[in-house]
């Protein structure tokens, strides 16, 4: 992965192969000049929020720490 934006629109799947959703944003905490990534924002609600459309329900998030590996077109995360 070269840039943070290369994570966007990738399919997020579990190690067992279950498709969760696509990643449309990321969340993190900025402290001084350090960015600590916290989670992937996935699913339809995350896409709507990405375009500024707020929903009553919060989008789904996958913890950054649960990422197992990045593949060419998808992100593999631990099974829950």
Order of alpha helices (4+ residues) and beta strands (2+ residues): beta-beta-beta-alpha-beta-beta-beta
